[in-house]
Structure formats: structure tokens, C-alpha cells
Amino acid sequence: MYGGYQGRYEPQTYVALFEDPEPVAQVLEKLRALGIDDRYIQIQSGVPWLPQVFGRPSRVSSVPKYGMVGAMIGFGTAIALYFGTPALYPLRVGGFSLFPLPPAFVVIFELTMLGLIIATFLGVFFESLLPPVMGKRVYHPEVSDGAIAVFFQVPATLVERAKEVLMQAGASDIEQVEGSFV
């Protein structure tokens, strides 16, 4: 971040707490004006606010892609099991077809849905970065009580200006924290 500053110029992570969502969008604009990029700002809230409320870009999820891949794997597995097993072990019973279609629909549907569900679960698991793979994540306990936390990384030279902007906007608490963004 910021050209790989080291030592006393290394970026520090801070959190500012707000009670209402209205000043948060203005604070984000002011932080951007100071030179802090969006990727170094994170908002946490106990309420699922839309990103547009805070003036943030929407985040694209890959979970539908995981689901589609899982559905295709389930479909392929169903086709292979349902039509491959009688082809490998042909057993004619009562003159019926070796590949009856009506029961095939049930088996194919169920295995396709099973693949979709498992892949979607794993996709959500991976997208949420659970379990944390890179150390401690930033979090503030007040978020569970309804506060909106704005985490931001800022070089040491801009810390005081950033704190001043946040206090003017109505931040109830500003403190330095340790951890990485999600």
C-alpha cells in the first residue's frame, strides 16, 4: 500500500464508529479526497446495507459460478451413473428397456440439485474466507450492538487529518486496530 512504505511511514489501520448511516457516505467521500483508495476502506454493520447507500461500488460474487459448476458435475455424475451402470452390467428383466426414461428424470434432477447445493455451500464458504487464512480480521464489538464501523488504512503522515475529518463528521470513537481486511 502507498508504494511499500516501511517503518514509521507504514500504513496504520483505524476504526471510526458511527450510530447513523447518513454521515458515513460523506465520510467516505472525505477519506477519498485525502487520498485513501476504496480498497483501503471497509465498512462493517450489523444491518445488511446496500453498498449504494454508502456510495460504494457493488461487489461481484462468484457464488453463482460455483453453483453452475456443481450443477454440471452433478448432472454429469447422474448421467454416468444412470446410463453407465446398465451399460456395464446389462440385466434384462421382464422385457423392459435397459434405460427407462421416467425414473431417469428423478435421479438426474436429484443429483444435479445435490451438486448445486454442495458447490453453492462451498462457494459461500470460500467467498467468506472462512476459516480465516491470513491472520486476524478487523472487527469491533460495537458492530454487534448496531454501530457502523468504518475501517481504513492510512499512512502515518495523514493520520491526524483523517481523525479530524472523522470527528467533524460525528464519529463517536476513533481508535487504532490490528488485523487485515476481508
Residue frames as a rotation matrix with the C-alpha (Angstrom) as fourth column:
MET 1
0.580 0.814 0.000 0.00
0.814 -0.580 0.000 0.00
0.000 0.000 -1.000 0.00
TYR 2
0.972 -0.112 -0.208 1.19
-0.099 -0.993 0.070 3.53
-0.214 -0.048 -0.976 -0.79
GLY 3
0.605 -0.762 -0.232 4.36
-0.532 -0.170 -0.829 2.48
0.592 0.625 -0.508 -2.56
GLY 4
0.500 -0.391 -0.773 5.56
0.482 0.867 -0.126 -0.02
0.719 -0.310 0.622 0.05
TYR 5
0.212 -0.397 0.893 6.34
-0.629 -0.755 -0.186 2.41
0.748 -0.522 -0.410 2.87
GLN 6
0.127 -0.274 -0.953 8.20
0.563 0.811 -0.158 0.85
0.817 -0.517 0.257 5.77
GLY 7
-0.706 -0.550 -0.446 8.82
0.645 -0.239 -0.726 1.76
0.293 -0.800 0.523 9.40
ARG 8
-0.639 0.446 -0.627 7.21
0.332 -0.575 -0.748 4.92
-0.694 -0.686 0.220 10.71
TYR 9
-0.622 0.421 -0.660 5.59
-0.732 -0.612 0.300 5.61
-0.278 0.670 0.689 7.31
GLU 10
-0.953 0.274 -0.127 3.93
0.211 0.905 0.370 2.21
0.217 0.326 -0.920 7.17
PRO 11
-0.327 0.907 0.266 0.11
-0.411 -0.390 0.824 2.45
0.851 0.160 0.500 6.90
GLN 12
-0.983 0.115 0.146 -1.87
-0.104 0.310 -0.945 2.06
-0.154 -0.944 -0.293 10.08
THR 13
-0.493 0.864 -0.102 -5.40
0.403 0.331 0.853 0.69
0.771 0.379 -0.511 10.38
TYR 14
-0.959 0.260 0.117 -8.01
-0.249 -0.564 -0.788 2.71
-0.139 -0.784 0.605 12.25
VAL 15
-0.456 0.890 -0.005 -11.71
0.809 0.417 0.415 2.28
0.371 0.185 -0.910 13.00
ALA 16
-0.929 0.322 0.180 -14.32
-0.362 -0.891 -0.273 5.02
0.073 -0.319 0.945 13.37
LEU 17
-0.683 0.727 -0.076 -17.75
0.719 0.648 -0.251 4.23
-0.133 -0.226 -0.965 14.83
PHE 18
-0.848 0.519 0.109 -20.99
-0.447 -0.811 0.378 5.86
0.284 0.272 0.919 13.71
GLU 19
-0.657 0.693 0.298 -24.52
-0.010 0.387 -0.922 5.45
-0.754 -0.608 -0.248 15.04
ASP 20
0.482 0.858 -0.179 -26.35
-0.123 -0.137 -0.983 6.52
-0.867 0.496 0.040 11.84
PRO 21
0.125 -0.433 0.893 -25.68
0.835 0.531 0.141 5.64
-0.535 0.728 0.428 8.19
GLU 22
0.919 0.353 0.176 -26.15
0.388 -0.728 -0.565 9.21
-0.071 0.588 -0.806 6.87
PRO 23
0.699 -0.669 -0.254 -22.71
-0.595 -0.741 0.312 10.64
-0.397 -0.067 -0.915 7.72
VAL 24
0.220 -0.669 0.710 -20.87
0.176 0.743 0.646 7.51
-0.960 -0.017 0.281 6.55
ALA 25
0.552 0.019 0.833 -21.28
0.827 0.114 -0.551 8.30
-0.105 0.993 0.047 2.83
GLN 26
0.938 -0.216 0.271 -19.94
-0.155 -0.961 -0.230 11.83
0.310 0.174 -0.935 3.40
VAL 27
0.542 -0.769 0.339 -17.02
-0.478 0.049 0.877 10.46
-0.691 -0.637 -0.341 5.43
LEU 28
0.328 -0.408 0.852 -16.10
0.619 0.774 0.133 8.08
-0.714 0.484 0.507 2.63
GLU 29
0.778 -0.018 0.628 -16.00
0.534 -0.508 -0.676 10.97
0.331 0.861 -0.386 0.16
LYS 30
0.839 -0.473 0.270 -13.77
-0.539 -0.793 0.284 12.96
0.080 -0.383 -0.920 2.51
LEU 31
0.396 -0.714 0.577 -11.43
-0.121 0.583 0.804 9.99
-0.910 -0.388 0.144 3.02
ARG 32
0.469 -0.197 0.861 -11.18
0.843 0.389 -0.370 9.58
-0.262 0.900 0.349 -0.74
ALA 33
0.902 -0.111 0.418 -10.38
0.077 -0.910 -0.408 13.29
0.426 0.400 -0.811 -1.03
LEU 34
0.663 -0.698 0.271 -7.48
-0.568 -0.233 0.789 12.75
-0.488 -0.677 -0.551 1.42
GLY 35
-0.036 -0.687 -0.726 -6.06
-0.963 0.217 -0.158 10.17
0.266 0.694 -0.669 -0.99
ILE 36
-0.590 -0.083 0.803 -7.29
-0.452 0.858 -0.244 6.94
-0.669 -0.507 -0.544 0.60
ASP 37
-0.709 0.267 -0.653 -8.40
-0.576 0.315 0.754 4.49
0.407 0.911 -0.069 -2.08
ASP 38
0.296 0.948 0.113 -11.63
-0.895 0.234 0.381 2.44
0.334 -0.214 0.918 -1.77
ARG 39
0.405 -0.150 -0.902 -9.70
0.011 0.987 -0.159 -0.80
0.914 0.054 0.401 -1.39
TYR 40
-0.687 -0.679 -0.259 -8.23
0.323 0.034 -0.946 0.55
0.651 -0.734 0.196 1.88
ILE 41
-0.639 0.596 0.486 -11.67
-0.768 -0.523 -0.369 1.34
0.034 -0.609 0.792 3.34
GLN 42
-0.701 0.461 -0.544 -14.05
0.291 0.881 0.372 -1.26
0.652 0.103 -0.752 4.75
ILE 43
-0.385 0.673 0.631 -17.47
-0.848 -0.527 0.045 -0.79
0.363 -0.518 0.775 6.32
GLN 44
-0.807 0.212 -0.551 -18.97
0.338 0.932 -0.135 -3.24
0.485 -0.295 -0.823 8.82
SER 45
-0.505 0.735 0.452 -22.53
-0.829 -0.559 -0.018 -3.09
0.239 -0.384 0.892 10.06
GLY 46
-0.811 0.308 0.498 -24.93
-0.063 0.800 -0.597 -5.37
-0.582 -0.516 -0.629 11.87
VAL 47
0.350 0.932 -0.094 -27.57
-0.087 -0.067 -0.994 -4.38
-0.933 0.356 0.058 9.28
PRO 48
-0.241 -0.475 0.846 -27.15
0.766 0.443 0.467 -5.50
-0.596 0.761 0.257 5.66
TRP 49
0.306 0.283 -0.909 -27.00
-0.192 -0.917 -0.350 -2.09
-0.932 0.282 -0.226 3.95
LEU 50
0.819 -0.051 0.572 -26.78
0.565 0.250 -0.786 -1.91
-0.103 0.967 0.234 0.18
PRO 51
-0.189 -0.978 -0.089 -23.36
0.918 -0.208 0.336 -0.65
-0.347 -0.018 0.938 -0.97
GLN 52
-0.261 0.134 0.956 -25.05
0.667 -0.691 0.279 2.22
0.698 0.710 0.092 -2.87
VAL 53
0.799 0.567 -0.201 -26.31
0.517 -0.477 0.710 3.70
0.307 -0.671 -0.675 0.43
PHE 54
0.556 -0.681 -0.476 -22.71
0.339 -0.337 0.878 4.49
-0.759 -0.650 0.044 1.36
GLY 55
0.742 -0.258 -0.619 -21.61
-0.622 -0.608 -0.493 5.36
-0.249 0.750 -0.612 -2.17
ARG 56
-0.246 -0.834 0.494 -19.61
-0.499 0.546 0.673 2.15
-0.831 -0.081 -0.550 -2.54
PRO 57
-0.336 0.109 -0.936 -19.34
-0.894 0.277 0.353 0.06
0.298 0.955 0.004 -5.71
SER 58
0.735 0.629 0.255 -21.24
-0.671 0.730 0.134 -3.22
-0.102 -0.269 0.958 -5.73
ARG 59
-0.373 -0.854 0.363 -19.15
-0.777 0.501 0.381 -6.30
-0.507 -0.140 -0.851 -5.08
VAL 60
0.247 0.401 -0.882 -19.41
-0.854 0.521 -0.002 -9.07
0.458 0.753 0.471 -7.64
SER 61
0.128 -0.110 0.986 -19.78
-0.725 0.668 0.169 -12.56
-0.677 -0.736 0.006 -6.21
SER 62
-0.547 -0.386 -0.743 -18.55
-0.793 0.524 0.311 -15.79
0.269 0.759 -0.593 -7.80
VAL 63
-0.569 0.354 0.742 -21.03
-0.394 0.674 -0.624 -17.98
-0.722 -0.648 -0.244 -5.90
PRO 64
0.560 0.809 -0.178 -23.33
-0.573 0.223 -0.789 -18.43
-0.598 0.544 0.589 -8.97
LYS 65
0.194 -0.572 -0.797 -20.33
-0.872 0.271 -0.407 -19.73
0.449 0.774 -0.446 -10.93
TYR 66
-0.804 -0.445 0.394 -19.58
-0.589 0.689 -0.422 -22.25
-0.083 -0.572 -0.816 -8.18
GLY 67
-0.123 0.867 0.482 -23.22
-0.428 0.392 -0.814 -23.33
-0.896 -0.306 0.323 -8.24
MET 68
0.640 0.365 -0.676 -23.28
-0.752 0.115 -0.649 -23.79
-0.159 0.924 0.348 -12.02
VAL 69
-0.298 -0.818 -0.492 -20.10
-0.805 0.492 -0.332 -25.87
0.513 0.297 -0.805 -11.97
GLY 70
-0.784 0.047 0.618 -21.55
-0.450 0.642 -0.620 -28.00
-0.426 -0.765 -0.482 -9.17
ALA 71
0.287 0.955 0.069 -24.81
-0.538 0.221 -0.814 -28.49
-0.792 0.196 0.577 -11.09
MET 72
0.449 -0.183 -0.874 -22.89
-0.847 0.223 -0.482 -29.56
0.283 0.957 -0.056 -14.21
ILE 73
-0.693 -0.720 -0.035 -20.80
-0.652 0.647 -0.396 -32.00
0.307 -0.252 -0.918 -12.19
GLY 74
-0.495 0.600 0.628 -23.96
-0.402 0.483 -0.778 -33.39
-0.771 -0.637 0.002 -10.56
PHE 75
0.541 0.717 -0.439 -25.67
-0.703 0.100 -0.704 -33.69
-0.461 0.690 0.558 -13.96
GLY 76
0.070 -0.614 -0.786 -22.68
-0.847 0.380 -0.372 -35.48
0.528 0.691 -0.494 -15.46
THR 77
-0.845 -0.353 0.401 -22.46
-0.529 0.663 -0.530 -37.82
-0.079 -0.660 -0.747 -12.48
ALA 78
-0.068 0.917 0.393 -26.17
-0.490 0.313 -0.814 -38.62
-0.869 -0.248 0.428 -12.76
ILE 79
0.600 0.251 -0.760 -25.91
-0.800 0.183 -0.571 -39.37
-0.004 0.951 0.311 -16.48
ALA 80
-0.338 -0.828 -0.447 -22.85
-0.759 0.521 -0.391 -41.56
0.557 0.207 -0.805 -15.93
LEU 81
-0.811 0.035 0.584 -24.43
-0.445 0.612 -0.654 -43.48
-0.381 -0.790 -0.480 -13.06
TYR 82
0.082 0.977 0.198 -27.88
-0.515 0.212 -0.830 -43.91
-0.853 -0.034 0.521 -14.53
PHE 83
0.829 0.265 -0.493 -26.88
-0.556 0.291 -0.778 -44.87
-0.063 0.919 0.389 -18.05
GLY 84
-0.059 -0.950 -0.308 -23.37
-0.883 0.194 -0.428 -46.19
0.466 0.247 -0.850 -17.41
THR 85
-0.461 -0.110 0.880 -24.27
-0.715 0.633 -0.296 -48.82
-0.525 -0.766 -0.371 -14.82
PRO 86
0.531 0.678 0.508 -26.77
-0.225 0.691 -0.686 -50.72
-0.817 0.250 0.520 -17.04
ALA 87
0.756 -0.315 -0.573 -24.37
-0.607 -0.010 -0.795 -50.41
0.244 0.949 -0.199 -19.95
LEU 88
-0.335 -0.936 0.109 -21.57
-0.896 0.280 -0.345 -52.02
0.293 -0.213 -0.932 -17.93
TYR 89
-0.927 0.087 0.365 -23.84
-0.118 0.856 -0.503 -54.64
-0.356 -0.509 -0.783 -16.34
PRO 90
-0.495 0.789 -0.364 -26.74
-0.768 -0.200 0.609 -55.31
0.408 0.581 0.705 -18.71
LEU 91
-0.943 0.303 0.135 -29.51
0.162 0.777 -0.609 -57.19
-0.289 -0.553 -0.782 -16.95
ARG 92
-0.647 0.756 -0.100 -32.77
-0.467 -0.289 0.836 -57.53
0.603 0.588 0.540 -18.85
VAL 93
-0.907 0.418 0.056 -35.76
0.155 0.453 -0.878 -58.02
-0.392 -0.788 -0.475 -16.57
GLY 94
-0.129 0.987 0.100 -39.26
0.471 0.150 -0.869 -58.76
-0.873 -0.066 -0.484 -17.85
GLY 95
0.001 0.108 0.994 -38.60
1.000 -0.026 0.001 -57.37
0.026 0.994 -0.108 -21.32
PHE 96
0.829 0.284 -0.481 -38.24
0.356 -0.932 0.064 -53.78
-0.430 -0.225 -0.874 -20.06
SER 97
0.763 -0.561 0.320 -35.86
0.020 -0.476 -0.879 -51.32
0.646 0.678 -0.352 -21.64
LEU 98
0.114 -0.832 -0.543 -32.32
0.915 0.301 -0.269 -51.23
0.387 -0.466 0.795 -20.35
PHE 99
-0.905 -0.416 -0.086 -32.59
0.422 -0.858 -0.294 -47.43
0.048 -0.303 0.952 -20.00
PRO 100
0.087 0.996 0.029 -36.09
0.971 -0.092 0.220 -46.43
0.221 0.009 -0.975 -18.80
LEU 101
-0.491 -0.355 0.796 -36.51
0.408 -0.901 -0.150 -42.66
0.770 0.251 0.586 -19.05
PRO 102
0.501 0.727 0.469 -39.18
-0.025 -0.530 0.848 -41.71
0.865 -0.437 -0.248 -16.44
PRO 103
0.866 -0.210 -0.454 -37.09
0.488 0.157 0.859 -42.81
-0.109 -0.965 0.239 -13.44
ALA 104
-0.095 -0.949 0.300 -34.03
0.966 -0.161 -0.203 -41.23
0.241 0.271 0.932 -15.08
PHE 105
0.102 0.188 0.977 -35.56
0.181 -0.969 0.167 -37.77
0.978 0.160 -0.132 -14.68
VAL 106
0.954 0.290 0.079 -35.82
-0.036 -0.150 0.988 -38.20
0.298 -0.945 -0.133 -10.91
VAL 107
0.560 -0.806 -0.192 -32.25
0.760 0.406 0.508 -39.43
-0.331 -0.430 0.840 -10.48
ILE 108
-0.198 -0.645 0.739 -30.81
0.854 -0.483 -0.193 -36.78
0.481 0.593 0.646 -12.80
PHE 109
0.407 0.421 0.811 -32.75
0.012 -0.890 0.456 -34.00
0.913 -0.176 -0.367 -11.08
GLU 110
0.993 0.038 -0.113 -31.75
0.110 0.069 0.992 -35.09
0.045 -0.997 0.064 -7.58
LEU 111
0.307 -0.950 -0.061 -28.04
0.890 0.264 0.373 -35.46
-0.338 -0.168 0.926 -8.32
THR 112
-0.124 -0.289 0.949 -27.97
0.651 -0.746 -0.143 -32.18
0.749 0.600 0.280 -10.25
MET 113
0.650 0.443 0.617 -29.52
-0.150 -0.721 0.676 -30.39
0.745 -0.532 -0.402 -7.26
LEU 114
0.874 -0.394 -0.286 -27.16
0.435 0.369 0.821 -32.16
-0.218 -0.842 0.494 -4.85
GLY 115
-0.064 -0.935 0.349 -24.16
0.994 -0.090 -0.057 -30.94
0.085 0.344 0.935 -6.86
LEU 116
0.046 0.176 0.983 -25.62
0.304 -0.940 0.154 -27.42
0.952 0.291 -0.096 -6.98
ILE 117
0.904 0.386 0.186 -26.26
-0.061 -0.314 0.947 -27.28
0.424 -0.868 -0.260 -3.24
ILE 118
0.631 -0.731 -0.260 -22.85
0.697 0.387 0.604 -28.63
-0.341 -0.562 0.753 -2.24
ALA 119
-0.229 -0.755 0.614 -21.00
0.923 -0.369 -0.110 -26.31
0.310 0.542 0.781 -4.65
THR 120
0.303 0.401 0.865 -23.03
0.124 -0.916 0.381 -23.28
0.945 -0.008 -0.327 -3.52
PHE 121
0.986 0.030 -0.161 -22.26
0.161 0.006 0.987 -24.04
0.030 -1.000 0.001 0.12
LEU 122
0.244 -0.969 -0.029 -18.55
0.898 0.215 0.384 -24.36
-0.366 -0.119 0.923 -0.65
GLY 123
-0.124 -0.242 0.962 -18.67
0.724 -0.685 -0.079 -21.18
0.679 0.687 0.260 -2.76
VAL 124
0.727 0.419 0.544 -20.17
-0.076 -0.739 0.669 -19.17
0.682 -0.528 -0.506 0.12
PHE 125
0.851 -0.462 -0.251 -17.59
0.432 0.344 0.834 -20.74
-0.299 -0.818 0.492 2.44
PHE 126
-0.066 -0.936 0.345 -14.69
0.993 -0.027 0.115 -19.69
-0.099 0.350 0.931 0.17
GLU 127
0.033 0.139 0.990 -16.11
0.481 -0.870 0.106 -16.22
0.876 0.473 -0.095 -0.61
SER 128
0.896 0.351 0.271 -16.49
-0.073 -0.486 0.871 -15.52
0.438 -0.800 -0.410 3.11
LEU 129
-0.024 -0.999 0.028 -12.86
-0.450 -0.014 -0.893 -16.51
0.893 -0.034 -0.449 3.64
LEU 130
0.470 0.210 0.858 -13.81
-0.868 0.288 0.405 -19.00
-0.162 -0.934 0.318 6.32
PRO 131
0.644 -0.184 -0.742 -11.73
0.701 -0.246 0.669 -20.09
-0.306 -0.952 -0.029 8.07
PRO 132
0.886 -0.350 -0.305 -9.50
-0.399 -0.909 -0.116 -17.00
-0.237 0.224 -0.945 8.04
VAL 133
0.797 -0.588 0.139 -6.45
0.585 0.692 -0.424 -17.89
0.153 0.419 0.895 6.01
MET 134
-0.101 -0.864 0.494 -4.33
0.536 -0.465 -0.704 -14.83
0.838 0.193 0.510 6.69
GLY 135
-0.881 -0.442 -0.170 -4.23
0.358 -0.388 -0.849 -13.88
0.310 -0.809 0.500 10.35
LYS 136
-0.481 0.668 -0.568 -6.63
0.637 -0.180 -0.750 -11.77
-0.603 -0.722 -0.339 12.33
ARG 137
-0.249 0.517 0.819 -9.53
0.785 -0.387 0.484 -9.90
0.567 0.764 -0.309 10.68
VAL 138
-0.958 -0.025 0.285 -10.58
-0.107 -0.894 -0.436 -6.39
0.265 -0.448 0.854 11.64
TYR 139
-0.048 0.969 -0.242 -13.71
0.563 0.226 0.795 -6.20
0.825 -0.098 -0.556 13.78
HIS 140
-0.842 -0.104 0.529 -15.19
-0.341 -0.657 -0.672 -4.02
0.418 -0.746 0.518 16.51
PRO 141
-0.813 0.516 -0.267 -17.65
0.580 0.688 -0.435 -5.39
-0.041 -0.509 -0.860 19.12
GLU 142
-0.566 0.618 -0.546 -19.89
-0.173 -0.736 -0.654 -2.29
-0.806 -0.276 0.524 18.82
VAL 143
-0.766 0.281 -0.578 -20.95
-0.600 0.012 0.800 -3.52
0.232 0.960 0.159 15.36
SER 144
-0.734 0.489 -0.471 -22.98
0.484 0.863 0.143 -6.25
0.477 -0.122 -0.870 17.09
ASP 145
-0.432 0.557 -0.709 -24.80
0.700 -0.289 -0.653 -3.53
-0.569 -0.778 -0.265 19.06
GLY 146
0.558 0.791 0.250 -25.90
0.740 -0.338 -0.581 -1.58
-0.375 0.509 -0.774 15.99
ALA 147
0.319 -0.503 -0.803 -22.96
-0.241 -0.863 0.445 0.72
-0.917 0.052 -0.396 15.27
ILE 148
0.972 -0.137 0.191 -21.47
0.216 0.202 -0.955 1.19
0.092 0.970 0.226 11.82
ALA 149
0.402 -0.906 -0.131 -17.69
0.174 -0.065 0.983 0.72
-0.899 -0.417 0.131 11.78
VAL 150
0.966 -0.236 -0.104 -15.54
-0.170 -0.281 -0.945 2.35
0.194 0.930 -0.311 9.11
PHE 151
0.485 -0.862 0.144 -12.12
0.403 0.367 0.839 0.70
-0.776 -0.349 0.525 8.95
PHE 152
0.973 -0.225 0.047 -9.44
-0.057 -0.435 -0.899 2.45
0.222 0.872 -0.436 6.93
GLN 153
0.343 -0.935 -0.086 -5.71
0.870 0.281 0.406 2.20
-0.355 -0.214 0.910 6.34
VAL 154
0.969 -0.029 0.246 -3.82
0.058 -0.939 -0.340 5.44
0.241 0.343 -0.908 6.20
PRO 155
0.064 -0.997 -0.044 -0.12
0.584 0.073 -0.809 6.41
0.810 0.026 0.586 6.12
ALA 156
-0.036 -0.148 -0.988 1.22
0.989 -0.147 -0.014 7.91
-0.143 -0.978 0.151 9.34
THR 157
-0.925 -0.379 -0.002 1.51
0.373 -0.911 0.179 11.31
-0.069 0.165 0.984 7.66
LEU 158
-0.593 0.766 0.246 -2.29
-0.221 -0.449 0.866 11.51
0.774 0.459 0.436 7.12
VAL 159
-0.506 0.412 -0.758 -3.49
0.746 0.650 -0.146 10.08
0.432 -0.639 -0.636 10.45
GLU 160
-0.706 0.201 -0.679 -4.25
0.438 -0.630 -0.642 13.39
-0.557 -0.750 0.356 12.16
ARG 161
-0.798 0.430 -0.422 -6.05
-0.596 -0.666 0.448 14.86
-0.088 0.609 0.788 9.14
ALA 162
-0.546 0.607 -0.577 -8.15
-0.004 0.687 0.727 11.70
0.838 0.399 -0.372 8.80
LYS 163
-0.546 0.323 -0.773 -9.07
0.834 0.297 -0.465 11.74
0.079 -0.899 -0.431 12.50
GLU 164
-0.821 0.203 -0.533 -10.04
-0.020 -0.944 -0.330 15.40
-0.570 -0.261 0.779 12.25
VAL 165
-0.711 0.569 -0.412 -12.32
-0.575 -0.135 0.807 14.72
0.404 0.811 0.423 9.25
LEU 166
-0.450 0.537 -0.713 -13.98
0.392 0.837 0.382 11.82
0.802 -0.108 -0.587 11.06
MET 167
-0.652 0.200 -0.732 -14.55
0.709 -0.182 -0.681 13.75
-0.270 -0.963 -0.024 14.28
GLN 168
-0.836 0.351 -0.421 -16.15
-0.407 -0.912 0.049 16.60
-0.367 0.213 0.906 12.34
ALA 169
-0.569 0.626 -0.533 -18.48
-0.439 0.317 0.841 14.11
0.695 0.712 0.095 10.66
GLY 170
0.246 0.737 0.629 -19.69
-0.927 -0.012 0.376 12.80
0.284 -0.675 0.680 14.01
ALA 171
-0.001 -0.313 -0.950 -17.64
-0.018 0.950 -0.313 9.67
1.000 0.016 -0.006 14.69
SER 172
0.858 0.402 0.319 -18.28
-0.318 -0.071 0.945 8.50
0.403 -0.913 0.067 18.25
ASP 173
0.619 -0.695 0.366 -14.94
-0.185 0.324 0.928 6.74
-0.764 -0.642 0.071 18.64
ILE 174
0.773 -0.497 -0.394 -11.72
-0.406 0.089 -0.909 6.51
0.487 0.863 -0.133 16.61
GLU 175
0.504 -0.641 0.579 -9.03
-0.552 0.277 0.787 4.04
-0.665 -0.716 -0.214 17.56
GLN 176
-0.185 -0.670 -0.719 -6.17
-0.963 0.270 -0.003 2.12
0.196 0.692 -0.695 16.02
VAL 177
0.682 0.431 0.591 -6.76
-0.517 0.855 -0.027 -1.58
-0.517 -0.287 0.806 15.41
GLU 178
-0.559 -0.828 -0.040 -4.79
-0.668 0.421 0.614 -4.54
-0.492 0.369 -0.788 14.18
GLY 179
-0.015 0.511 0.859 -5.85
0.247 0.835 -0.492 -7.01
-0.969 0.205 -0.138 11.53
SER 180
-0.958 -0.285 0.007 -6.45
0.050 -0.143 0.988 -7.33
-0.281 0.948 0.151 7.82
PHE 181
-0.304 0.875 -0.376 -9.48
-0.878 -0.411 -0.245 -6.55
-0.369 0.256 0.894 5.68
VAL 182
0.098 0.446 0.890 -11.81
0.052 0.890 -0.452 -9.28
-0.994 0.091 0.064 4.46
